[in-house]
Amino acid sequence: MTLATIIAFAAEESEHHGNVALETVGYGIIAVVVFAALALVTLSYRNVANRHARKAEAYARAHADDLQRSGHGH
């Protein structure tokens, strides 16, 4: 065997003809899991303002004079 044939055989064995899409499926699965977790966190803050509506109304009644005196926020 010559050096050229040894290099050709080595190059032939090191080539990889796999499916690249199947190799990267794990990244997609991880991304879907992360985005699903973030969606759950986002949805957990849904309707938070209504949970404390009584407190907000009581605060607004207690500080109604302050809000009317200030005008346009100046």
PyMOL Python script that loads the backbone (N, CA, C, O; Angstrom):
from pymol import cmd

cmd.read_pdbstr("""\
ATOM      1  N   MET A   1       0.833  -1.182   0.000  1.00  0.00           N
ATOM      2  CA  MET A   1       0.000   0.000   0.000  1.00  0.00           C
ATOM      3  C   MET A   1       0.875   1.242   0.000  1.00  0.00           C
ATOM      4  O   MET A   1       1.916   1.317   0.653  1.00  0.00           O
ATOM      5  N   THR A   2       0.410   2.181  -0.745  1.00  0.00           N
ATOM      6  CA  THR A   2       1.137   3.446  -0.786  1.00  0.00           C
ATOM      7  C   THR A   2       0.512   4.411   0.203  1.00  0.00           C
ATOM      8  O   THR A   2      -0.568   4.172   0.745  1.00  0.00           O
ATOM      9  N   LEU A   3       1.201   5.474   0.415  1.00  0.00           N
ATOM     10  CA  LEU A   3       0.713   6.496   1.339  1.00  0.00           C
ATOM     11  C   LEU A   3      -0.607   7.086   0.851  1.00  0.00           C
ATOM     12  O   LEU A   3      -1.484   7.376   1.664  1.00  0.00           O
ATOM     13  N   ALA A   4      -0.763   7.264  -0.429  1.00  0.00           N
ATOM     14  CA  ALA A   4      -1.990   7.839  -0.988  1.00  0.00           C
ATOM     15  C   ALA A   4      -3.185   6.922  -0.733  1.00  0.00           C
ATOM     16  O   ALA A   4      -4.267   7.414  -0.413  1.00  0.00           O
ATOM     17  N   THR A   5      -3.023   5.618  -0.863  1.00  0.00           N
ATOM     18  CA  THR A   5      -4.147   4.716  -0.609  1.00  0.00           C
ATOM     19  C   THR A   5      -4.486   4.653   0.866  1.00  0.00           C
ATOM     20  O   THR A   5      -5.657   4.531   1.223  1.00  0.00           O
ATOM     21  N   ILE A   6      -3.497   4.733   1.720  1.00  0.00           N
ATOM     22  CA  ILE A   6      -3.762   4.741   3.165  1.00  0.00           C
ATOM     23  C   ILE A   6      -4.555   5.992   3.542  1.00  0.00           C
ATOM     24  O   ILE A   6      -5.500   5.916   4.327  1.00  0.00           O
ATOM     25  N   ILE A   7      -4.175   7.132   2.988  1.00  0.00           N
ATOM     26  CA  ILE A   7      -4.891   8.386   3.271  1.00  0.00           C
ATOM     27  C   ILE A   7      -6.308   8.305   2.716  1.00  0.00           C
ATOM     28  O   ILE A   7      -7.249   8.777   3.355  1.00  0.00           O
ATOM     29  N   ALA A   8      -6.472   7.710   1.529  1.00  0.00           N
ATOM     30  CA  ALA A   8      -7.799   7.586   0.927  1.00  0.00           C
ATOM     31  C   ALA A   8      -8.692   6.691   1.789  1.00  0.00           C
ATOM     32  O   ALA A   8      -9.860   7.010   2.014  1.00  0.00           O
ATOM     33  N   PHE A   9      -8.143   5.567   2.272  1.00  0.00           N
ATOM     34  CA  PHE A   9      -8.934   4.686   3.139  1.00  0.00           C
ATOM     35  C   PHE A   9      -9.289   5.374   4.463  1.00  0.00           C
ATOM     36  O   PHE A   9     -10.400   5.206   4.966  1.00  0.00           O
ATOM     37  N   ALA A  10      -8.367   6.133   5.022  1.00  0.00           N
ATOM     38  CA  ALA A  10      -8.620   6.836   6.281  1.00  0.00           C
ATOM     39  C   ALA A  10      -9.698   7.907   6.101  1.00  0.00           C
ATOM     40  O   ALA A  10     -10.560   8.090   6.960  1.00  0.00           O
ATOM     41  N   ALA A  11      -9.634   8.602   4.979  1.00  0.00           N
ATOM     42  CA  ALA A  11     -10.631   9.632   4.704  1.00  0.00           C
ATOM     43  C   ALA A  11     -11.998   9.001   4.461  1.00  0.00           C
ATOM     44  O   ALA A  11     -13.028   9.553   4.848  1.00  0.00           O
ATOM     45  N   GLU A  12     -11.991   7.851   3.824  1.00  0.00           N
ATOM     46  CA  GLU A  12     -13.243   7.171   3.534  1.00  0.00           C
ATOM     47  C   GLU A  12     -13.918   6.672   4.808  1.00  0.00           C
ATOM     48  O   GLU A  12     -15.143   6.712   4.920  1.00  0.00           O
ATOM     49  N   GLU A  13     -13.136   6.213   5.749  1.00  0.00           N
ATOM     50  CA  GLU A  13     -13.695   5.726   7.005  1.00  0.00           C
ATOM     51  C   GLU A  13     -14.164   6.858   7.916  1.00  0.00           C
ATOM     52  O   GLU A  13     -15.095   6.684   8.702  1.00  0.00           O
ATOM     53  N   SER A  14     -13.520   8.011   7.809  1.00  0.00           N
ATOM     54  CA  SER A  14     -13.882   9.106   8.712  1.00  0.00           C
ATOM     55  C   SER A  14     -15.084   9.896   8.215  1.00  0.00           C
ATOM     56  O   SER A  14     -15.630  10.710   8.959  1.00  0.00           O
ATOM     57  N   GLU A  15     -15.502   9.677   6.986  1.00  0.00           N
ATOM     58  CA  GLU A  15     -16.681  10.366   6.490  1.00  0.00           C
ATOM     59  C   GLU A  15     -17.921   9.872   7.222  1.00  0.00           C
ATOM     60  O   GLU A  15     -18.043   8.701   7.581  1.00  0.00           O
ATOM     61  N   HIS A  16     -18.815  10.794   7.423  1.00  0.00           N
ATOM     62  CA  HIS A  16     -20.028  10.461   8.147  1.00  0.00           C
ATOM     63  C   HIS A  16     -21.207  10.808   7.265  1.00  0.00           C
ATOM     64  O   HIS A  16     -21.394  11.970   6.904  1.00  0.00           O
ATOM     65  N   HIS A  17     -21.996   9.821   6.918  1.00  0.00           N
ATOM     66  CA  HIS A  17     -23.123  10.056   6.025  1.00  0.00           C
ATOM     67  C   HIS A  17     -24.448   9.908   6.753  1.00  0.00           C
ATOM     68  O   HIS A  17     -25.415   9.407   6.179  1.00  0.00           O
ATOM     69  N   GLY A  18     -24.507  10.333   7.994  1.00  0.00           N
ATOM     70  CA  GLY A  18     -25.734  10.215   8.767  1.00  0.00           C
ATOM     71  C   GLY A  18     -26.725  11.306   8.419  1.00  0.00           C
ATOM     72  O   GLY A  18     -26.428  12.210   7.638  1.00  0.00           O
ATOM     73  N   ASN A  19     -27.869  11.214   8.990  1.00  0.00           N
ATOM     74  CA  ASN A  19     -28.907  12.205   8.786  1.00  0.00           C
ATOM     75  C   ASN A  19     -28.703  13.325   9.797  1.00  0.00           C
ATOM     76  O   ASN A  19     -28.858  13.130  11.002  1.00  0.00           O
ATOM     77  N   VAL A  20     -28.355  14.493   9.290  1.00  0.00           N
ATOM     78  CA  VAL A  20     -28.058  15.615  10.172  1.00  0.00           C
ATOM     79  C   VAL A  20     -29.312  16.064  10.910  1.00  0.00           C
ATOM     80  O   VAL A  20     -29.225  16.509  12.055  1.00  0.00           O
ATOM     81  N   ALA A  21     -30.465  15.956  10.281  1.00  0.00           N
ATOM     82  CA  ALA A  21     -31.714  16.368  10.935  1.00  0.00           C
ATOM     83  C   ALA A  21     -31.977  15.519  12.174  1.00  0.00           C
ATOM     84  O   ALA A  21     -32.437  16.039  13.190  1.00  0.00           O
ATOM     85  N   LEU A  22     -31.693  14.229  12.104  1.00  0.00           N
ATOM     86  CA  LEU A  22     -31.911  13.371  13.264  1.00  0.00           C
ATOM     87  C   LEU A  22     -30.904  13.652  14.376  1.00  0.00           C
ATOM     88  O   LEU A  22     -31.198  13.452  15.554  1.00  0.00           O
ATOM     89  N   GLU A  23     -29.735  14.111  13.999  1.00  0.00           N
ATOM     90  CA  GLU A  23     -28.727  14.426  15.017  1.00  0.00           C
ATOM     91  C   GLU A  23     -29.087  15.678  15.803  1.00  0.00           C
ATOM     92  O   GLU A  23     -28.656  15.832  16.945  1.00  0.00           O
ATOM     93  N   THR A  24     -29.862  16.565  15.216  1.00  0.00           N
ATOM     94  CA  THR A  24     -30.187  17.833  15.875  1.00  0.00           C
ATOM     95  C   THR A  24     -31.591  17.862  16.464  1.00  0.00           C
ATOM     96  O   THR A  24     -32.039  18.914  16.920  1.00  0.00           O
ATOM     97  N   VAL A  25     -32.285  16.751  16.467  1.00  0.00           N
ATOM     98  CA  VAL A  25     -33.639  16.698  17.022  1.00  0.00           C
ATOM     99  C   VAL A  25     -33.616  17.046  18.513  1.00  0.00           C
ATOM    100  O   VAL A  25     -34.556  17.661  19.016  1.00  0.00           O
ATOM    101  N   GLY A  26     -32.577  16.667  19.205  1.00  0.00           N
ATOM    102  CA  GLY A  26     -32.472  16.952  20.639  1.00  0.00           C
ATOM    103  C   GLY A  26     -32.529  18.435  20.950  1.00  0.00           C
ATOM    104  O   GLY A  26     -33.123  18.842  21.949  1.00  0.00           O
ATOM    105  N   TYR A  27     -31.908  19.253  20.089  1.00  0.00           N
ATOM    106  CA  TYR A  27     -31.949  20.700  20.300  1.00  0.00           C
ATOM    107  C   TYR A  27     -33.379  21.229  20.168  1.00  0.00           C
ATOM    108  O   TYR A  27     -33.795  22.103  20.928  1.00  0.00           O
ATOM    109  N   GLY A  28     -34.113  20.701  19.216  1.00  0.00           N
ATOM    110  CA  GLY A  28     -35.503  21.118  19.053  1.00  0.00           C
ATOM    111  C   GLY A  28     -36.362  20.718  20.228  1.00  0.00           C
ATOM    112  O   GLY A  28     -37.213  21.487  20.675  1.00  0.00           O
ATOM    113  N   ILE A  29     -36.141  19.517  20.730  1.00  0.00           N
ATOM    114  CA  ILE A  29     -36.906  19.048  21.891  1.00  0.00           C
ATOM    115  C   ILE A  29     -36.609  19.914  23.108  1.00  0.00           C
ATOM    116  O   ILE A  29     -37.518  20.289  23.849  1.00  0.00           O
ATOM    117  N   ILE A  30     -35.341  20.227  23.309  1.00  0.00           N
ATOM    118  CA  ILE A  30     -34.966  21.084  24.437  1.00  0.00           C
ATOM    119  C   ILE A  30     -35.597  22.462  24.289  1.00  0.00           C
ATOM    120  O   ILE A  30     -36.081  23.025  25.271  1.00  0.00           O
ATOM    121  N   ALA A  31     -35.600  23.017  23.074  1.00  0.00           N
ATOM    122  CA  ALA A  31     -36.195  24.334  22.844  1.00  0.00           C
ATOM    123  C   ALA A  31     -37.692  24.311  23.126  1.00  0.00           C
ATOM    124  O   ALA A  31     -38.216  25.247  23.729  1.00  0.00           O
ATOM    125  N   VAL A  32     -38.385  23.266  22.705  1.00  0.00           N
ATOM    126  CA  VAL A  32     -39.824  23.166  22.948  1.00  0.00           C
ATOM    127  C   VAL A  32     -40.102  23.083  24.448  1.00  0.00           C
ATOM    128  O   VAL A  32     -41.042  23.710  24.936  1.00  0.00           O
ATOM    129  N   VAL A  33     -39.303  22.324  25.174  1.00  0.00           N
ATOM    130  CA  VAL A  33     -39.494  22.197  26.620  1.00  0.00           C
ATOM    131  C   VAL A  33     -39.259  23.537  27.311  1.00  0.00           C
ATOM    132  O   VAL A  33     -40.018  23.918  28.202  1.00  0.00           O
ATOM    133  N   VAL A  34     -38.217  24.250  26.904  1.00  0.00           N
ATOM    134  CA  VAL A  34     -37.919  25.552  27.524  1.00  0.00           C
ATOM    135  C   VAL A  34     -39.040  26.544  27.245  1.00  0.00           C
ATOM    136  O   VAL A  34     -39.484  27.249  28.151  1.00  0.00           O
ATOM    137  N   PHE A  35     -39.503  26.603  25.993  1.00  0.00           N
ATOM    138  CA  PHE A  35     -40.581  27.541  25.664  1.00  0.00           C
ATOM    139  C   PHE A  35     -41.893  27.159  26.348  1.00  0.00           C
ATOM    140  O   PHE A  35     -42.671  28.040  26.715  1.00  0.00           O
ATOM    141  N   ALA A  36     -42.147  25.886  26.523  1.00  0.00           N
ATOM    142  CA  ALA A  36     -43.347  25.454  27.247  1.00  0.00           C
ATOM    143  C   ALA A  36     -43.264  25.881  28.711  1.00  0.00           C
ATOM    144  O   ALA A  36     -44.258  26.323  29.288  1.00  0.00           O
ATOM    145  N   ALA A  37     -42.092  25.751  29.306  1.00  0.00           N
ATOM    146  CA  ALA A  37     -41.918  26.186  30.697  1.00  0.00           C
ATOM    147  C   ALA A  37     -42.107  27.696  30.816  1.00  0.00           C
ATOM    148  O   ALA A  37     -42.732  28.169  31.765  1.00  0.00           O
ATOM    149  N   LEU A  38     -41.575  28.448  29.865  1.00  0.00           N
ATOM    150  CA  LEU A  38     -41.756  29.901  29.889  1.00  0.00           C
ATOM    151  C   LEU A  38     -43.219  30.276  29.670  1.00  0.00           C
ATOM    152  O   LEU A  38     -43.696  31.252  30.250  1.00  0.00           O
ATOM    153  N   ALA A  39     -43.923  29.530  28.857  1.00  0.00           N
ATOM    154  CA  ALA A  39     -45.347  29.785  28.649  1.00  0.00           C
ATOM    155  C   ALA A  39     -46.137  29.541  29.926  1.00  0.00           C
ATOM    156  O   ALA A  39     -47.063  30.290  30.237  1.00  0.00           O
ATOM    157  N   LEU A  40     -45.778  28.500  30.666  1.00  0.00           N
ATOM    158  CA  LEU A  40     -46.453  28.236  31.932  1.00  0.00           C
ATOM    159  C   LEU A  40     -46.200  29.352  32.941  1.00  0.00           C
ATOM    160  O   LEU A  40     -47.100  29.736  33.689  1.00  0.00           O
ATOM    161  N   VAL A  41     -44.983  29.866  32.960  1.00  0.00           N
ATOM    162  CA  VAL A  41     -44.677  30.981  33.870  1.00  0.00           C
ATOM    163  C   VAL A  41     -45.482  32.204  33.467  1.00  0.00           C
ATOM    164  O   VAL A  41     -46.022  32.902  34.325  1.00  0.00           O
ATOM    165  N   THR A  42     -45.565  32.468  32.172  1.00  0.00           N
ATOM    166  CA  THR A  42     -46.329  33.618  31.695  1.00  0.00           C
ATOM    167  C   THR A  42     -47.810  33.472  32.026  1.00  0.00           C
ATOM    168  O   THR A  42     -48.446  34.430  32.465  1.00  0.00           O
ATOM    169  N   LEU A  43     -48.352  32.295  31.821  1.00  0.00           N
ATOM    170  CA  LEU A  43     -49.766  32.078  32.105  1.00  0.00           C
ATOM    171  C   LEU A  43     -50.066  32.107  33.598  1.00  0.00           C
ATOM    172  O   LEU A  43     -51.207  32.352  33.992  1.00  0.00           O
ATOM    173  N   SER A  44     -49.071  31.864  34.428  1.00  0.00           N
ATOM    174  CA  SER A  44     -49.320  31.893  35.867  1.00  0.00           C
ATOM    175  C   SER A  44     -49.590  33.312  36.370  1.00  0.00           C
ATOM    176  O   SER A  44     -50.166  33.485  37.445  1.00  0.00           O
ATOM    177  N   TYR A  45     -49.184  34.322  35.609  1.00  0.00           N
ATOM    178  CA  TYR A  45     -49.440  35.710  35.992  1.00  0.00           C
ATOM    179  C   TYR A  45     -50.734  36.242  35.389  1.00  0.00           C
ATOM    180  O   TYR A  45     -51.028  37.432  35.503  1.00  0.00           O
ATOM    181  N   ARG A  46     -51.495  35.383  34.760  1.00  0.00           N
ATOM    182  CA  ARG A  46     -52.750  35.786  34.151  1.00  0.00           C
ATOM    183  C   ARG A  46     -53.776  36.106  35.230  1.00  0.00           C
ATOM    184  O   ARG A  46     -53.917  35.360  36.200  1.00  0.00           O
ATOM    185  N   ASN A  47     -54.486  37.209  35.061  1.00  0.00           N
ATOM    186  CA  ASN A  47     -55.581  37.599  35.952  1.00  0.00           C
ATOM    187  C   ASN A  47     -55.104  37.970  37.362  1.00  0.00           C
ATOM    188  O   ASN A  47     -55.870  37.862  38.319  1.00  0.00           O
ATOM    189  N   VAL A  48     -53.870  38.397  37.493  1.00  0.00           N
ATOM    190  CA  VAL A  48     -53.340  38.753  38.808  1.00  0.00           C
ATOM    191  C   VAL A  48     -53.988  40.026  39.325  1.00  0.00           C
ATOM    192  O   VAL A  48     -54.204  40.162  40.529  1.00  0.00           O
ATOM    193  N   ALA A  49     -54.301  40.956  38.442  1.00  0.00           N
ATOM    194  CA  ALA A  49     -54.899  42.222  38.873  1.00  0.00           C
ATOM    195  C   ALA A  49     -56.257  41.991  39.512  1.00  0.00           C
ATOM    196  O   ALA A  49     -56.618  42.680  40.467  1.00  0.00           O
ATOM    197  N   ASN A  50     -57.000  41.049  39.006  1.00  0.00           N
ATOM    198  CA  ASN A  50     -58.329  40.800  39.568  1.00  0.00           C
ATOM    199  C   ASN A  50     -58.266  40.080  40.910  1.00  0.00           C
ATOM    200  O   ASN A  50     -59.224  40.132  41.681  1.00  0.00           O
ATOM    201  N   ARG A  51     -57.187  39.431  41.192  1.00  0.00           N
ATOM    202  CA  ARG A  51     -57.052  38.754  42.487  1.00  0.00           C
ATOM    203  C   ARG A  51     -56.991  39.757  43.626  1.00  0.00           C
ATOM    204  O   ARG A  51     -57.391  39.464  44.753  1.00  0.00           O
ATOM    205  N   HIS A  52     -56.484  40.947  43.315  1.00  0.00           N
ATOM    206  CA  HIS A  52     -56.297  41.963  44.345  1.00  0.00           C
ATOM    207  C   HIS A  52     -57.174  43.188  44.080  1.00  0.00           C
ATOM    208  O   HIS A  52     -56.803  44.305  44.439  1.00  0.00           O
ATOM    209  N   ALA A  53     -58.310  42.986  43.467  1.00  0.00           N
ATOM    210  CA  ALA A  53     -59.183  44.104  43.102  1.00  0.00           C
ATOM    211  C   ALA A  53     -59.671  44.851  44.341  1.00  0.00           C
ATOM    212  O   ALA A  53     -59.750  46.079  44.328  1.00  0.00           O
ATOM    213  N   ARG A  54     -60.002  44.120  45.419  1.00  0.00           N
ATOM    214  CA  ARG A  54     -60.485  44.786  46.635  1.00  0.00           C
ATOM    215  C   ARG A  54     -59.413  45.703  47.228  1.00  0.00           C
ATOM    216  O   ARG A  54     -59.711  46.813  47.671  1.00  0.00           O
ATOM    217  N   LYS A  55     -58.175  45.236  47.234  1.00  0.00           N
ATOM    218  CA  LYS A  55     -57.096  46.068  47.763  1.00  0.00           C
ATOM    219  C   LYS A  55     -56.885  47.311  46.910  1.00  0.00           C
ATOM    220  O   LYS A  55     -56.648  48.399  47.435  1.00  0.00           O
ATOM    221  N   ALA A  56     -56.971  47.147  45.588  1.00  0.00           N
ATOM    222  CA  ALA A  56     -56.784  48.285  44.697  1.00  0.00           C
ATOM    223  C   ALA A  56     -57.901  49.309  44.862  1.00  0.00           C
ATOM    224  O   ALA A  56     -57.645  50.513  44.860  1.00  0.00           O
ATOM    225  N   GLU A  57     -59.120  48.844  45.002  1.00  0.00           N
ATOM    226  CA  GLU A  57     -60.242  49.761  45.210  1.00  0.00           C
ATOM    227  C   GLU A  57     -60.132  50.481  46.547  1.00  0.00           C
ATOM    228  O   GLU A  57     -60.416  51.675  46.630  1.00  0.00           O
ATOM    229  N   ALA A  58     -59.726  49.773  47.584  1.00  0.00           N
ATOM    230  CA  ALA A  58     -59.561  50.398  48.900  1.00  0.00           C
ATOM    231  C   ALA A  58     -58.457  51.446  48.858  1.00  0.00           C
ATOM    232  O   ALA A  58     -58.595  52.512  49.458  1.00  0.00           O
ATOM    233  N   TYR A  59     -57.369  51.160  48.163  1.00  0.00           N
ATOM    234  CA  TYR A  59     -56.277  52.131  48.034  1.00  0.00           C
ATOM    235  C   TYR A  59     -56.743  53.352  47.244  1.00  0.00           C
ATOM    236  O   TYR A  59     -56.414  54.486  47.592  1.00  0.00           O
ATOM    237  N   ALA A  60     -57.508  53.115  46.179  1.00  0.00           N
ATOM    238  CA  ALA A  60     -57.993  54.229  45.368  1.00  0.00           C
ATOM    239  C   ALA A  60     -58.929  55.122  46.175  1.00  0.00           C
ATOM    240  O   ALA A  60     -58.879  56.346  46.047  1.00  0.00           O
ATOM    241  N   ARG A  61     -59.781  54.523  47.006  1.00  0.00           N
ATOM    242  CA  ARG A  61     -60.685  55.329  47.850  1.00  0.00           C
ATOM    243  C   ARG A  61     -59.887  56.112  48.890  1.00  0.00           C
ATOM    244  O   ARG A  61     -60.190  57.275  49.156  1.00  0.00           O
ATOM    245  N   ALA A  62     -58.891  55.495  49.468  1.00  0.00           N
ATOM    246  CA  ALA A  62     -58.111  56.155  50.518  1.00  0.00           C
ATOM    247  C   ALA A  62     -57.267  57.294  49.968  1.00  0.00           C
ATOM    248  O   ALA A  62     -57.023  58.276  50.669  1.00  0.00           O
ATOM    249  N   HIS A  63     -56.827  57.179  48.744  1.00  0.00           N
ATOM    250  CA  HIS A  63     -55.940  58.191  48.166  1.00  0.00           C
ATOM    251  C   HIS A  63     -56.596  58.933  47.008  1.00  0.00           C
ATOM    252  O   HIS A  63     -55.905  59.422  46.114  1.00  0.00           O
ATOM    253  N   ALA A  64     -57.892  59.018  47.018  1.00  0.00           N
ATOM    254  CA  ALA A  64     -58.610  59.697  45.933  1.00  0.00           C
ATOM    255  C   ALA A  64     -58.247  61.167  45.862  1.00  0.00           C
ATOM    256  O   ALA A  64     -58.137  61.722  44.769  1.00  0.00           O
ATOM    257  N   ASP A  65     -58.056  61.816  47.020  1.00  0.00           N
ATOM    258  CA  ASP A  65     -57.715  63.245  47.038  1.00  0.00           C
ATOM    259  C   ASP A  65     -56.344  63.460  46.416  1.00  0.00           C
ATOM    260  O   ASP A  65     -56.151  64.431  45.684  1.00  0.00           O
ATOM    261  N   ASP A  66     -55.404  62.592  46.686  1.00  0.00           N
ATOM    262  CA  ASP A  66     -54.058  62.722  46.126  1.00  0.00           C
ATOM    263  C   ASP A  66     -54.077  62.620  44.599  1.00  0.00           C
ATOM    264  O   ASP A  66     -53.354  63.338  43.909  1.00  0.00           O
ATOM    265  N   LEU A  67     -54.897  61.734  44.097  1.00  0.00           N
ATOM    266  CA  LEU A  67     -54.942  61.521  42.659  1.00  0.00           C
ATOM    267  C   LEU A  67     -55.606  62.680  41.940  1.00  0.00           C
ATOM    268  O   LEU A  67     -55.196  63.027  40.832  1.00  0.00           O
ATOM    269  N   GLN A  68     -56.623  63.290  42.542  1.00  0.00           N
ATOM    270  CA  GLN A  68     -57.316  64.390  41.890  1.00  0.00           C
ATOM    271  C   GLN A  68     -56.521  65.675  41.960  1.00  0.00           C
ATOM    272  O   GLN A  68     -56.627  66.509  41.061  1.00  0.00           O
ATOM    273  N   ARG A  69     -55.736  65.857  42.991  1.00  0.00           N
ATOM    274  CA  ARG A  69     -54.962  67.090  43.118  1.00  0.00           C
ATOM    275  C   ARG A  69     -53.778  67.119  42.154  1.00  0.00           C
ATOM    276  O   ARG A  69     -53.340  68.195  41.747  1.00  0.00           O
ATOM    277  N   SER A  70     -53.258  65.957  41.789  1.00  0.00           N
ATOM    278  CA  SER A  70     -52.041  65.949  41.007  1.00  0.00           C
ATOM    279  C   SER A  70     -52.262  66.310  39.547  1.00  0.00           C
ATOM    280  O   SER A  70     -51.298  66.648  38.859  1.00  0.00           O
ATOM    281  N   GLY A  71     -53.469  66.255  39.053  1.00  0.00           N
ATOM    282  CA  GLY A  71     -53.743  66.631  37.674  1.00  0.00           C
ATOM    283  C   GLY A  71     -53.299  65.571  36.698  1.00  0.00           C
ATOM    284  O   GLY A  71     -53.688  64.408  36.803  1.00  0.00           O
ATOM    285  N   HIS A  72     -52.494  65.974  35.763  1.00  0.00           N
ATOM    286  CA  HIS A  72     -52.045  65.069  34.706  1.00  0.00           C
ATOM    287  C   HIS A  72     -50.728  64.391  35.056  1.00  0.00           C
ATOM    288  O   HIS A  72     -49.903  64.174  34.168  1.00  0.00           O
ATOM    289  N   GLY A  73     -50.516  64.068  36.255  1.00  0.00           N
ATOM    290  CA  GLY A  73     -49.296  63.387  36.659  1.00  0.00           C
ATOM    291  C   GLY A  73     -48.112  64.307  36.870  1.00  0.00           C
ATOM    292  O   GLY A  73     -46.968  63.852  36.887  1.00  0.00           O
ATOM    293  N   HIS A  74     -48.370  65.600  37.030  1.00  0.00           N
ATOM    294  CA  HIS A  74     -47.262  66.546  37.218  1.00  0.00           C
ATOM    295  C   HIS A  74     -47.114  66.892  38.667  1.00  0.00           C
ATOM    296  O   HIS A  74     -46.236  67.674  39.029  1.00  0.00           O
TER     297      HIS A  74
END
""", "prot")
cmd.dss("prot")
cmd.show_as("cartoon", "prot")
cmd.util.cbc("prot")
cmd.orient("prot")
